[in-house]
């Protein structure tokens, strides 16, 4: 009777001590040896949180240092320029004129020439029987009817001073050799008509 009561008390005490975390004392009270868990059975005291966000990639975590330069981009390839069209030249009829004002706004001068097809500012070389002069398109003319009435279209008007220098006569109509040396950037009077192809070097 006393033995069973003692065993019941011992078990009760062991249970209370086990619940309060004093496992070693409970085992001692029960008279049983203490068994320690194997090292591979020990659990960590605080398991990692399952809500922890996944680690970012190493590329995102290592930004480029402020002192280091970003890789240089390849230099842009410049487009190949188109070849400059051949400047026109040929034989045409030249007439002469003299006006107080010109379409360009510049005063009439020795080097002033006129054309219905070449833009203002175009530089032209005129040759007559081995004599040459350089002029600039600063006016528009001759008129369409004047261009068409000659055997070779009259696509250029020379200042009377230039005509006199080349032919000896201020007011004259002659066949000349023309060479466009440089295109101007000004206005153009007409883009079609008698002699247009000749002026552009197409015939």
C-alpha positions in Angstrom: 0.0 0.0 0.0 2.7 2.5 1.0 4.8 1.3 -2.0 2.0 2.0 -4.6 1.3 5.4 -3.0 4.9 6.3 -3.2 5.1 5.3 -6.8 2.0 7.4 -7.7 3.5 10.4 -5.9 6.8 10.0 -7.7 5.1 9.8 -11.1 3.0 12.9 -10.3 6.0 14.9 -9.3 7.9 13.7 -12.4 5.0 14.9 -14.6 4.9 18.3 -12.9 8.7 18.7 -13.2 8.7 17.6 -16.8 6.0 20.2 -17.6 8.1 23.0 -15.9 11.2 22.1 -17.9 13.2 20.4 -15.2 13.5 17.1 -17.0 16.7 16.2 -15.3 15.2 16.5 -11.8 12.2 14.4 -12.7 14.4 11.6 -14.0 16.4 11.8 -10.8 13.3 11.6 -8.7 12.1 8.6 -10.6 15.4 7.0 -10.3 16.0 6.6 -14.1 19.2 7.7 -15.9 19.2 10.9 -18.0 19.3 10.3 -21.8 20.8 13.1 -23.9 19.7 13.5 -27.5 22.1 12.8 -30.2 23.7 15.9 -31.8 21.9 15.4 -35.1 18.6 15.4 -33.3 19.0 18.8 -31.7 16.7 21.3 -33.3 17.6 25.0 -33.6 16.1 27.2 -30.9 14.6 29.6 -33.4 13.8 28.2 -36.8 14.1 30.7 -39.7 11.0 32.6 -40.6 9.1 31.3 -43.5 8.0 34.8 -44.4 11.6 36.0 -45.1 11.8 37.3 -48.7 13.9 35.4 -51.2 17.5 36.7 -51.6 17.9 39.0 -54.6 20.3 38.0 -57.4 23.9 39.0 -56.9 23.7 41.3 -59.9 20.9 43.3 -58.3 22.8 43.4 -54.9 26.0 44.8 -56.4 25.4 48.1 -58.1 28.1 49.7 -60.2 30.4 51.7 -57.9 30.0 55.5 -58.2 33.7 55.9 -59.3 33.6 53.4 -62.1 32.5 54.5 -65.6 29.8 52.8 -67.4 30.9 50.8 -70.5 31.2 53.1 -73.5 28.7 52.6 -76.3 30.0 51.7 -79.7 30.5 54.8 -81.8 27.6 55.5 -84.3 28.5 54.6 -87.8 28.2 57.7 -90.0 26.1 57.1 -93.2 28.1 57.1 -96.4 27.4 60.4 -98.1 25.9 60.2 -101.5 28.2 61.2 -104.4 27.8 64.8 -105.6 26.0 64.9 -108.9 28.2 66.0 -111.8 27.9 69.7 -112.3 26.4 70.5 -115.7 28.3 72.0 -118.6 27.7 72.4 -122.3 27.1 74.9 -125.1 24.3 77.4 -125.0 23.2 80.7 -126.4 24.1 83.7 -124.3 22.3 87.1 -124.5 23.1 90.3 -122.6 21.2 92.6 -120.3 21.6 95.4 -117.8 19.0 96.2 -115.1 19.0 98.6 -112.2 17.9 95.9 -109.7 18.3 92.2 -109.6 16.2 89.3 -108.1 18.8 88.7 -105.5 18.6 92.3 -104.3 22.3 92.9 -105.2 23.2 95.8 -107.4 24.0 95.0 -111.1 27.7 94.4 -111.7 30.2 92.9 -114.1 29.8 89.4 -112.6 26.0 89.4 -112.7 24.4 86.8 -114.9 20.8 85.6 -115.1 19.2 82.2 -115.6 15.7 80.9 -115.5 16.8 77.5 -114.2 19.9 77.8 -112.0 19.4 78.9 -108.3 20.5 82.3 -107.2 24.1 82.3 -106.1 25.2 79.6 -108.6 28.8 80.1 -109.8 29.2 79.7 -113.5 32.2 79.9 -115.9 31.5 81.4 -119.4 33.9 80.9 -122.2 33.8 82.5 -125.7 36.5 81.8 -128.3 39.1 81.1 -125.6 38.2 84.0 -123.4 36.6 83.2 -120.0 34.8 85.0 -117.2 33.3 83.9 -113.9 29.8 85.1 -113.0 27.1 84.5 -110.4 23.4 84.0 -110.9 21.9 87.1 -109.4 18.8 87.5 -111.6 16.2 85.5 -113.5 16.0 85.4 -117.3 15.8 85.3 -120.2 12.0 84.9 -120.6 10.6 81.6 -122.0 10.0 83.1 -125.4 13.5 84.4 -125.6 15.0 81.1 -124.5 13.1 79.2 -127.3 13.7 81.5 -130.2 17.4 80.5 -130.7 18.9 77.5 -132.4 20.4 76.5 -129.1 18.3 77.6 -126.1 19.4 80.9 -124.5 19.7 79.7 -120.9 22.0 82.4 -119.7 22.0 86.2 -119.7 25.4 88.0 -119.3 25.8 91.5 -117.9 26.6 93.9 -120.8 30.0 94.5 -119.3 30.9 90.8 -119.3 29.5 90.4 -122.8 31.6 93.4 -124.0 34.7 92.0 -122.3 34.2 88.6 -124.0 32.9 89.7 -127.5 33.7 93.4 -127.8 30.0 94.3 -128.1 27.8 95.1 -125.1 24.5 94.0 -126.6 25.0 90.7 -128.3 23.8 87.1 -128.8 26.5 84.4 -129.1 27.1 80.7 -128.5 29.2 80.2 -125.4 30.6 77.3 -123.3 29.1 77.2 -119.8 30.4 75.3 -116.8 28.5 75.3 -113.5 31.3 75.5 -110.8 29.1 75.5 -107.7 25.4 75.4 -107.0 23.8 78.3 -105.3 21.3 78.0 -102.4 18.9 80.7 -103.5 15.5 80.7 -105.3 14.9 79.1 -108.6 12.7 80.8 -111.2 11.6 77.7 -113.2 12.1 74.0 -113.0 10.9 73.1 -116.4 10.7 74.7 -119.9 12.8 75.0 -123.1 16.4 74.4 -122.4 15.9 73.0 -118.8 17.6 69.7 -119.7 20.5 71.6 -121.3 20.9 73.7 -118.2 21.0 70.6 -116.0 23.5 68.8 -118.2 21.1 66.3 -119.5 21.5 67.0 -123.2 
